[in-house]
């Protein structure tokens, strides 16, 4: 039994003893103040239920009500009888809890039913993505029923991650409770498998290469950049698919903080999925794994690598090295060359007041700060700006417009089109052909503060939502270039959230349209997002691998500086 429940049951039984004594005392010393004691049992049993109500504690709740009924009794015998009956009933909570297999059980299946029903009703990309809700329910209901039976916290988080991954939508995700972080991390550690001293990434030329390689593998002839042709006899991307976390929108948080230790997911755009397609392979194997690789002399070699622990630490470290941005705070600047400065934007949020506004003017203070900084840099010879959007978590599209307006060529520029909300039917309005009706166009005016200077924007597959929008807009501007190992995430619809007992699920619930009335950015059944086509893809090759994992350089930032030269 839970300690809190034991303490509460004992306190309630003790309160019945007090009522037994008070029943006699109140006849000797008559005062209405004694009647207040009869509130003691329900106050202890009901309102301060720290762990929440539970069916096994029904005898406790009934006993509290019985004891409270003494408040209305007039005779001592009746008051004592009710106090004794309440105490006996409360004591029955001990065997009730011990014998009930569902005592303090978490309703994982109920959470799934609640979240699934909410998404089925409100997810706005059902038709666009070809979602088959009946098939999803038939697949995942038994999984959550089994998790509910086993009361497996970690499996619950992973199952939600797999379910969310089915939508290939960066806005569909599950957030588990903080108190479950340790248990979930242990489940993720187990799911990621063993560490064999390396990770494997898919290179731009289609090959697979060892990255983040442990020095001990030099004895086998394996180092950063070594081409891996097979993992236990199979292609690394095929092996990777056997991981429980492949195609899974899942986060790992540092215990005691809200900072994500790693995040990986099911990507809306298939090109981003290909980039990460082999990342799970290096954790799959037994006590040893057979790795086939191309040695430095060009010959194909085979090595039996022993496991050295768990893959989670190397996996997390690999993601950080691949996704890192300039190490400064949000909306902070850093001079990165004599003629270029970098603006780091980790999230599209300036302050709480502007974030909740639907007016670009709410960001005037931010624009003043940017303008002041740029003018100061220009006095030092800076003429170009790099905007680092890597792993930008999204936020307000109005902030996007406000930032871009500072740098965009003079004139009006298009951002997005609002869909029309049908208040009467509480849905997004559509025409007879099923197309969403176009509402107002959102535009902004360019200031071209840099004059003839250029802007380079750096993105990665975790640049999501409002960062996707900034990418799409920047691609159309003559003085801007977007670069990255991949394009941005590929998600842009607005987000809603449904909370349940053990976590919350977020999903796209508000339509955002492009100028032609089509769904903006989000990929459909073809898994191709409508942003990223203009991104200049930086090859992920041996040069990039060496810079990232041997020298610890910021390879994409260096490439941006080379382009500006």
C-alpha positions as CSV (number, residue, x, y, z in Angstrom):
1,X,0.0,0.0,0.0
2,X,1.0,3.6,-0.5
3,X,2.3,5.3,2.6
4,X,0.1,8.3,2.2
5,X,-3.0,6.1,2.1
6,X,-1.9,4.2,5.2
7,X,-1.4,7.5,7.1
8,X,-4.7,8.8,5.9
9,X,-6.7,5.7,6.9
10,X,-5.1,5.6,10.3
11,X,-5.8,9.3,10.8
12,X,-9.4,8.8,9.9
13,X,-9.8,5.9,12.3
14,X,-8.2,8.0,15.0
15,X,-10.7,10.8,14.2
16,X,-13.5,8.3,14.9
17,X,-12.0,7.7,18.3
18,X,-12.1,11.4,18.9
19,X,-15.7,11.5,17.9
20,X,-16.5,8.6,20.3
21,X,-14.9,10.6,23.2
22,X,-16.6,13.8,22.0
23,X,-20.0,12.2,22.0
24,X,-19.8,11.7,25.8
25,X,-18.0,15.0,26.5
26,X,-20.5,17.1,24.6
27,X,-23.3,15.9,26.9
28,X,-21.4,17.0,30.0
29,X,-20.2,20.3,28.6
30,X,-22.9,21.5,26.2
31,X,-21.6,23.8,23.5
32,X,-22.3,24.0,19.7
33,X,-18.5,24.1,19.2
34,X,-18.3,20.3,19.8
35,X,-20.3,19.7,16.6
36,X,-17.4,21.0,14.5
37,X,-15.4,17.9,15.3
38,X,-17.8,15.8,13.2
39,X,-16.3,17.5,10.1
40,X,-12.9,16.0,10.9
41,X,-13.4,12.6,9.3
42,X,-14.7,13.8,5.9
43,X,-12.0,16.5,5.8
44,X,-9.3,13.9,6.3
45,X,-10.8,11.4,3.9
46,X,-12.0,13.4,1.0
47,X,-10.6,16.8,0.1
48,X,-6.9,16.1,0.8
49,X,-6.7,12.9,-1.3
50,X,-3.1,13.5,-2.4
51,X,-2.9,10.6,-4.8
52,X,-6.5,11.0,-6.1
53,X,-9.6,8.9,-5.5
54,X,-9.4,5.2,-5.8
55,X,-12.1,2.5,-5.9
56,X,-10.2,0.4,-3.3
57,X,-10.6,3.3,-0.8
58,X,-14.4,3.3,-1.1
59,X,-14.8,1.8,2.5
60,X,-12.8,4.9,3.7
61,X,-15.1,7.3,1.9
62,X,-18.2,5.5,3.2
63,X,-16.8,5.4,6.7
64,X,-16.2,9.1,6.6
65,X,-19.8,9.8,5.6
66,X,-21.1,7.5,8.3
67,X,-18.9,9.2,11.0
68,X,-20.1,12.6,9.7
69,X,-23.8,11.6,10.1
70,X,-23.1,11.8,13.9
71,X,-23.3,15.6,13.3
72,X,-27.0,15.3,13.0
73,X,-27.6,12.7,15.8
74,X,-28.9,13.9,19.1
75,X,-28.1,11.1,21.5
76,X,-24.8,9.9,22.7
77,X,-25.4,6.3,21.8
78,X,-26.3,7.2,18.2
79,X,-23.2,9.4,17.9
80,X,-20.9,6.6,19.2
81,X,-22.6,4.0,17.1
82,X,-22.0,6.0,14.0
83,X,-18.3,6.7,15.0
84,X,-17.8,3.0,15.6
85,X,-19.4,2.0,12.3
86,X,-17.3,4.6,10.5
87,X,-14.1,3.3,12.1
88,X,-14.9,-0.3,11.2
89,X,-15.7,0.7,7.6
90,X,-12.5,2.7,7.3
91,X,-10.5,-0.3,8.7
92,X,-11.9,-2.4,5.8
93,X,-9.9,-0.1,3.5
94,X,-6.7,-2.1,4.4
95,X,-7.9,-5.5,3.0
96,X,-9.7,-3.7,0.2
97,X,-6.5,-2.0,-1.0
98,X,-4.4,-5.1,-0.5
99,X,-6.8,-7.4,-2.4
100,X,-7.7,-5.1,-5.3
101,X,-5.5,-5.7,-8.3
102,X,-6.4,-2.2,-9.6
103,X,-5.5,-0.4,-6.4
104,X,-3.8,2.9,-7.4
105,X,-3.7,1.7,-11.0
106,X,-3.2,4.3,-13.6
107,X,-5.8,4.4,-16.3
108,X,-3.6,4.2,-19.4
109,X,-6.3,2.7,-21.6
110,X,-8.7,5.4,-20.5
111,X,-6.1,8.0,-21.4
112,X,-5.8,6.5,-24.9
113,X,-9.5,6.4,-25.4
114,X,-9.8,10.1,-24.3
115,X,-6.9,11.3,-26.4
116,X,-7.9,9.3,-29.4
117,X,-11.5,10.5,-29.4
118,X,-10.4,14.1,-29.1
119,X,-7.9,13.8,-32.0
120,X,-10.4,12.0,-34.1
121,X,-12.9,14.9,-33.7
122,X,-10.5,17.8,-33.9
123,X,-7.3,16.8,-35.9
124,X,-7.5,19.1,-39.0
125,X,-5.2,17.2,-41.3
126,X,-7.2,13.9,-41.4
127,X,-8.0,14.1,-45.1
128,X,-4.8,15.8,-46.1
129,X,-2.7,13.0,-44.6
130,X,-5.1,10.2,-45.3
131,X,-5.5,9.1,-41.7
132,X,-7.5,5.9,-41.2
133,X,-8.8,6.3,-37.7
134,X,-10.5,2.9,-37.5
135,X,-7.2,1.1,-38.5
136,X,-5.3,3.2,-35.9
137,X,-7.7,2.3,-33.2
138,X,-7.7,-1.4,-34.0
139,X,-3.8,-1.4,-33.9
140,X,-3.3,0.7,-30.7
141,X,-6.2,-0.2,-28.5
142,X,-4.9,-3.7,-27.7
143,X,-1.4,-2.2,-27.1
144,X,-2.7,0.3,-24.5
145,X,-5.0,-2.4,-23.0
146,X,-1.9,-4.6,-22.4
147,X,0.0,-1.6,-21.0
148,X,-2.9,-0.8,-18.7
149,X,-2.9,-4.4,-17.5
150,X,0.8,-4.4,-16.8
151,X,0.9,-0.8,-15.5
152,X,4.0,-0.1,-17.5
153,X,4.8,3.6,-17.4
154,X,7.7,3.5,-19.8
155,X,5.9,1.3,-22.3
156,X,3.0,3.8,-22.2
157,X,5.3,6.7,-23.2
158,X,6.8,4.7,-26.0
159,X,3.4,3.5,-27.3
160,X,2.2,7.1,-27.4
161,X,5.4,8.0,-29.3
162,X,4.7,5.3,-31.9
163,X,1.0,6.4,-32.1
164,X,2.0,10.1,-32.6
165,X,4.6,9.0,-35.2
166,X,1.8,7.6,-37.4
167,X,0.8,11.1,-38.3
168,X,4.2,12.3,-39.6
169,X,3.3,15.7,-38.1
170,X,5.8,17.6,-35.9
171,X,2.9,19.0,-33.9
172,X,1.6,15.6,-32.8
173,X,3.3,14.6,-29.6
174,X,2.8,13.2,-26.2
175,X,4.1,14.8,-23.0
176,X,4.4,12.5,-20.0
177,X,4.3,13.6,-16.4
178,X,7.4,14.9,-14.7
179,X,7.3,12.3,-12.0
180,X,7.6,9.6,-14.7
181,X,10.8,11.0,-16.2
182,X,13.1,8.5,-14.5
183,X,11.0,5.5,-15.3
184,X,10.5,6.6,-19.0
185,X,14.2,7.3,-19.4
186,X,15.0,3.7,-18.2
187,X,12.5,2.4,-20.8
188,X,14.2,4.5,-23.5
189,X,17.6,3.3,-22.4
190,X,16.5,-0.3,-22.7
191,X,14.8,0.4,-26.1
192,X,17.9,2.0,-27.5
193,X,19.9,-1.1,-26.9
194,X,23.6,-1.7,-26.5
195,X,26.6,0.6,-27.2
196,X,29.3,-0.8,-29.5
197,X,31.4,2.3,-29.6
198,X,29.9,4.2,-32.5
199,X,26.8,5.6,-34.2
200,X,25.9,5.3,-37.8
201,X,24.5,8.1,-40.1
202,X,23.2,8.2,-43.6
203,X,25.4,10.3,-45.8
204,X,24.3,12.5,-48.7
205,X,25.8,10.2,-51.3
206,X,23.7,7.3,-50.0
207,X,26.4,5.5,-48.0
208,X,26.4,5.0,-44.2
209,X,29.3,6.2,-42.1
210,X,30.5,5.7,-38.5
211,X,30.3,8.9,-36.4
212,X,31.0,9.7,-32.8
213,X,33.4,6.7,-32.8
214,X,35.1,5.6,-29.6
215,X,38.9,5.6,-29.7
216,X,39.0,2.0,-28.8
217,X,37.6,1.1,-32.3
218,X,40.9,2.3,-33.9
219,X,42.2,-1.2,-33.2
220,X,39.7,-2.5,-35.6
221,X,40.4,0.2,-38.2
222,X,37.1,2.0,-37.6
223,X,37.1,5.8,-37.1
224,X,34.8,8.8,-37.8
225,X,33.8,8.7,-41.4
226,X,34.5,4.9,-41.9
227,X,31.9,3.6,-44.4
228,X,29.7,0.9,-42.8
229,X,28.3,-1.5,-45.4
230,X,26.4,-3.9,-43.2
231,X,25.3,-4.3,-39.5
232,X,24.9,-7.9,-38.7
233,X,24.7,-8.7,-42.4
234,X,22.0,-6.1,-43.2
235,X,21.9,-2.5,-44.4
236,X,22.0,-0.1,-41.4
237,X,18.8,1.7,-42.4
238,X,17.0,-1.6,-42.5
239,X,18.4,-2.7,-39.1
240,X,17.4,0.7,-37.7
241,X,13.7,0.0,-38.5
242,X,13.7,-2.8,-36.0
243,X,14.2,-0.4,-33.1
244,X,11.1,0.1,-30.9
245,X,11.9,3.9,-31.2
246,X,12.1,4.1,-35.0
247,X,9.4,6.4,-36.4
248,X,8.5,7.4,-32.9
249,X,7.9,10.9,-31.6
250,X,9.5,10.7,-28.3
251,X,11.5,12.9,-25.9
252,X,13.9,12.2,-23.1
253,X,14.1,14.8,-20.4
254,X,16.9,15.4,-17.9
255,X,15.6,14.5,-14.4
256,X,15.0,17.6,-12.3
257,X,14.8,19.9,-15.4
258,X,12.5,20.5,-18.3
259,X,15.3,20.5,-20.8
260,X,15.1,17.7,-23.4
261,X,18.1,15.4,-23.2
262,X,17.3,14.2,-26.7
263,X,14.4,14.3,-29.1
264,X,13.9,12.3,-32.3
265,X,10.7,11.6,-34.2
266,X,8.7,10.6,-37.2
267,X,9.4,13.3,-39.7
268,X,6.7,14.9,-41.9
269,X,9.1,15.2,-44.8
270,X,10.5,11.9,-46.1
271,X,13.9,13.5,-46.9
272,X,14.5,14.3,-43.2
273,X,13.5,10.7,-42.3
274,X,16.1,9.4,-44.8
275,X,18.8,11.6,-43.2
276,X,18.2,10.0,-39.8
277,X,17.2,6.6,-41.1
278,X,20.2,4.7,-39.6
279,X,20.6,6.4,-36.3
280,X,19.1,3.5,-34.3
281,X,21.1,0.8,-36.0
282,X,24.2,1.0,-33.8
283,X,22.2,0.0,-30.7
284,X,20.9,-3.2,-32.1
285,X,22.7,-6.5,-31.4
286,X,23.6,-9.0,-28.7
287,X,26.8,-9.4,-26.7
288,X,28.7,-8.8,-29.9
289,X,27.7,-7.4,-33.3
290,X,29.2,-8.1,-36.7
291,X,30.1,-4.8,-38.5
292,X,31.2,-4.8,-42.1
293,X,33.1,-1.7,-43.3
294,X,35.4,-0.3,-45.9
295,X,39.0,-0.1,-44.5
296,X,41.3,2.8,-45.3
297,X,43.0,0.7,-47.9
298,X,39.7,0.2,-49.8
299,X,39.1,-3.4,-48.8
300,X,35.9,-4.6,-47.1
301,X,36.6,-5.8,-43.6
302,X,34.5,-7.5,-40.9
303,X,34.8,-6.8,-37.1
304,X,33.1,-8.4,-34.2
305,X,32.4,-5.5,-31.8
306,X,31.6,-6.3,-28.1
307,X,28.9,-4.3,-26.3
308,X,30.4,-1.8,-23.8
309,X,27.2,-0.6,-22.1
310,X,24.0,1.2,-23.2
311,X,23.6,3.1,-26.4
312,X,21.6,6.0,-24.9
313,X,24.5,8.2,-23.9
314,X,26.2,8.0,-27.3
315,X,22.9,8.3,-29.1
316,X,22.0,11.5,-27.1
317,X,25.5,12.9,-27.6
318,X,25.4,12.2,-31.3
319,X,22.1,14.1,-31.7
320,X,23.4,17.1,-29.8
321,X,26.5,17.3,-32.0
322,X,24.4,17.1,-35.2
323,X,21.7,19.5,-34.1
324,X,23.6,22.1,-32.0
325,X,23.4,25.7,-32.9
326,X,25.4,28.7,-31.9
327,X,25.8,28.5,-28.1
328,X,24.1,31.7,-27.0
329,X,20.7,32.5,-25.6
330,X,17.5,33.1,-27.6
331,X,17.5,36.3,-29.6
332,X,21.1,36.9,-28.7
333,X,23.8,38.1,-31.1
334,X,27.4,37.0,-31.7
335,X,29.9,38.5,-34.1
336,X,31.3,35.5,-36.1
337,X,33.6,37.3,-38.5
338,X,34.8,40.8,-39.4
339,X,31.8,41.3,-41.7
340,X,29.1,39.0,-40.3
341,X,27.0,38.6,-37.1
342,X,24.8,35.8,-36.0
343,X,21.3,36.0,-34.5
344,X,20.4,32.9,-32.6
345,X,16.6,32.2,-32.4
346,X,15.8,29.1,-30.4
347,X,12.0,29.8,-30.2
348,X,9.7,32.3,-31.8
349,X,8.9,34.1,-28.6
350,X,10.0,37.5,-27.4
351,X,7.9,37.9,-24.2
352,X,4.6,36.7,-22.9
353,X,2.7,39.9,-23.9
354,X,3.8,39.9,-27.5
355,X,3.4,36.1,-27.8
356,X,-0.3,36.2,-26.9
357,X,-0.9,39.0,-29.3
358,X,-2.2,38.6,-32.9
359,X,-0.7,41.9,-34.0
360,X,2.8,42.3,-35.5
361,X,3.0,45.7,-33.8
362,X,3.4,43.8,-30.5
363,X,7.0,43.1,-31.5
364,X,8.0,46.7,-32.0
365,X,10.2,46.5,-28.9
366,X,12.0,43.5,-30.3
367,X,12.4,45.2,-33.6
368,X,13.9,48.2,-31.9
369,X,16.5,46.0,-30.2
370,X,17.4,44.3,-33.4
371,X,17.6,47.6,-35.3
372,X,19.9,49.0,-32.6
373,X,22.1,46.0,-32.6
374,X,22.5,45.9,-36.4
375,X,23.3,49.6,-36.6
376,X,26.0,49.1,-34.0
377,X,27.5,46.2,-35.8
378,X,27.4,48.1,-39.1
379,X,29.6,50.7,-37.5
380,X,32.1,47.9,-36.9
381,X,32.1,46.8,-40.6
382,X,29.4,44.1,-40.3
383,X,27.3,43.9,-43.5
384,X,25.8,40.3,-43.4
385,X,23.7,38.4,-40.9
386,X,23.4,34.7,-40.2
387,X,20.1,33.6,-38.5
388,X,20.5,30.3,-36.7
389,X,17.2,28.5,-36.5
390,X,18.5,25.0,-35.7
391,X,16.2,23.1,-33.4
392,X,13.9,26.2,-33.2
393,X,10.8,24.9,-31.4
394,X,8.4,27.3,-33.1
395,X,6.0,29.9,-31.7
396,X,4.4,33.0,-33.1
397,X,4.1,33.6,-36.8
398,X,3.8,37.3,-36.0
399,X,7.3,37.2,-34.6
400,X,8.5,35.6,-37.8
401,X,7.0,38.5,-39.8
402,X,8.6,41.0,-37.4
403,X,12.1,39.5,-37.7
404,X,11.9,39.1,-41.5
405,X,10.5,42.6,-42.0
406,X,13.9,44.0,-40.7
407,X,15.9,42.2,-43.4
408,X,13.5,41.6,-46.3
409,X,13.7,43.8,-49.5
410,X,11.5,46.9,-49.3
411,X,7.9,46.3,-50.2
412,X,5.0,44.0,-49.2
413,X,5.7,40.3,-48.6
414,X,3.3,37.5,-48.2
415,X,3.3,35.3,-45.1
416,X,0.1,33.1,-44.9
417,X,-3.6,33.0,-45.4
418,X,-6.1,32.3,-42.6
419,X,-8.8,29.8,-43.2
420,X,-12.4,30.7,-42.5
421,X,-14.1,29.4,-39.3
422,X,-17.7,28.5,-39.6
423,X,-19.1,29.5,-36.2
424,X,-22.5,28.1,-36.8
425,X,-21.3,24.6,-37.5
426,X,-18.1,24.9,-35.4
427,X,-15.8,23.8,-38.1
428,X,-13.5,25.2,-40.8
429,X,-15.5,26.3,-43.8
430,X,-15.2,24.4,-47.1
431,X,-16.6,24.9,-50.5
432,X,-18.6,22.3,-52.5
433,X,-15.4,20.6,-53.7
434,X,-14.1,20.2,-50.1
435,X,-11.5,23.0,-50.4
436,X,-11.0,25.3,-47.3
437,X,-12.3,28.8,-47.8
438,X,-9.6,31.5,-47.8
439,X,-9.8,34.2,-45.3
440,X,-7.4,37.2,-44.8
441,X,-3.9,37.2,-46.2
442,X,-1.2,38.0,-43.7
443,X,1.6,40.2,-45.1
444,X,4.4,42.4,-43.8
445,X,6.5,45.3,-45.1
446,X,10.3,44.8,-45.7
447,X,12.8,47.4,-44.3
448,X,16.0,46.0,-45.9
449,X,18.0,47.3,-43.0
450,X,21.2,45.6,-44.3
451,X,21.1,47.4,-47.6
452,X,23.1,45.3,-50.1
453,X,24.0,42.8,-47.3
454,X,22.8,39.2,-47.3
455,X,21.1,36.9,-44.8
456,X,21.8,33.2,-44.5
457,X,19.4,31.1,-42.4
458,X,20.6,27.8,-40.9
459,X,17.9,25.1,-40.3
460,X,17.7,21.5,-39.4
461,X,15.0,18.8,-39.2
462,X,13.9,20.1,-35.8
463,X,13.3,23.6,-37.0
464,X,9.5,23.3,-36.7
465,X,6.3,25.3,-37.0
466,X,7.0,29.0,-37.0
467,X,10.6,28.2,-38.0
468,X,9.1,26.3,-41.0
469,X,7.2,29.4,-41.9
470,X,10.3,31.6,-41.7
471,X,12.1,29.1,-43.9
472,X,9.3,29.2,-46.5
473,X,9.2,33.0,-46.6
474,X,13.0,33.4,-46.7
475,X,13.2,31.0,-49.6
476,X,11.2,33.5,-51.7
477,X,13.3,36.6,-50.8
478,X,16.2,37.6,-53.1
479,X,18.6,38.6,-50.4
480,X,18.2,35.4,-48.3
481,X,19.6,31.9,-48.5
482,X,18.6,28.9,-46.4
483,X,21.1,26.1,-45.7
484,X,21.2,22.9,-43.7
485,X,22.0,19.2,-43.8
486,X,18.3,18.8,-44.3
487,X,15.3,21.1,-44.8
488,X,13.2,22.2,-41.8
489,X,10.7,19.9,-40.0
490,X,7.7,20.5,-42.3
491,X,4.8,21.4,-40.0
492,X,2.9,24.7,-39.7
493,X,-0.6,24.3,-38.5
494,X,-1.6,25.8,-35.1
495,X,-1.7,23.4,-32.1
496,X,-4.2,22.3,-29.5
497,X,-3.7,20.0,-26.5
498,X,-5.8,17.4,-24.6
499,X,-4.8,16.6,-21.1
500,X,-5.4,13.2,-19.5
501,X,-4.5,11.5,-16.2
502,X,-1.0,10.5,-17.1
503,X,0.0,13.0,-19.7
504,X,-1.1,15.3,-22.5
505,X,-1.3,15.0,-26.3
506,X,-0.8,17.9,-28.7
507,X,-2.0,18.0,-32.3
508,X,-2.8,20.3,-35.2
509,X,-6.2,21.8,-34.8
510,X,-6.2,25.0,-36.7
511,X,-5.9,25.4,-40.5
512,X,-3.2,27.6,-42.0
513,X,-3.4,28.0,-45.8
514,X,-1.0,29.0,-48.6
515,X,-1.8,31.8,-51.1
516,X,-3.4,29.3,-53.5
517,X,-5.7,27.9,-50.7
518,X,-3.8,24.7,-50.2
519,X,-2.6,23.4,-46.8
520,X,0.5,25.4,-45.9
521,X,3.8,23.4,-45.6
522,X,2.4,20.2,-43.9
523,X,3.1,17.1,-46.0
524,X,0.3,15.0,-47.3
525,X,0.3,11.3,-48.2
526,X,3.4,11.9,-50.4
527,X,5.4,12.9,-47.4
528,X,6.8,16.0,-49.1
529,X,6.5,19.3,-47.3
530,X,6.0,22.5,-49.3
531,X,8.9,24.3,-47.6
532,X,12.5,23.3,-48.0
533,X,12.6,23.1,-51.8
534,X,14.8,26.2,-51.8
535,X,17.1,25.1,-49.0
536,X,20.7,24.6,-50.1
537,X,21.5,21.2,-48.8
538,X,25.0,21.0,-47.3
539,X,26.5,17.6,-48.1
540,X,26.8,15.4,-45.0
541,X,30.1,13.7,-46.0
542,X,33.5,12.8,-44.7
543,X,34.5,16.4,-44.5
544,X,31.4,17.3,-42.4
545,X,31.8,14.3,-40.2
546,X,35.5,15.1,-39.4
547,X,34.7,18.7,-38.6
548,X,31.8,17.8,-36.3
549,X,33.2,14.7,-34.6
550,X,37.0,15.1,-34.8
551,X,37.4,18.8,-34.5
552,X,34.2,19.8,-32.7
553,X,33.6,22.6,-35.2
554,X,30.3,24.2,-36.1
555,X,30.4,23.0,-39.7
556,X,27.2,24.6,-40.9
557,X,28.1,28.0,-39.5
558,X,31.5,27.7,-41.2
559,X,29.8,26.9,-44.5
560,X,27.6,29.9,-44.1
561,X,30.6,32.2,-43.6
562,X,32.3,30.7,-46.6
563,X,29.2,31.4,-48.7
564,X,29.1,35.0,-47.6
565,X,32.8,35.4,-48.7
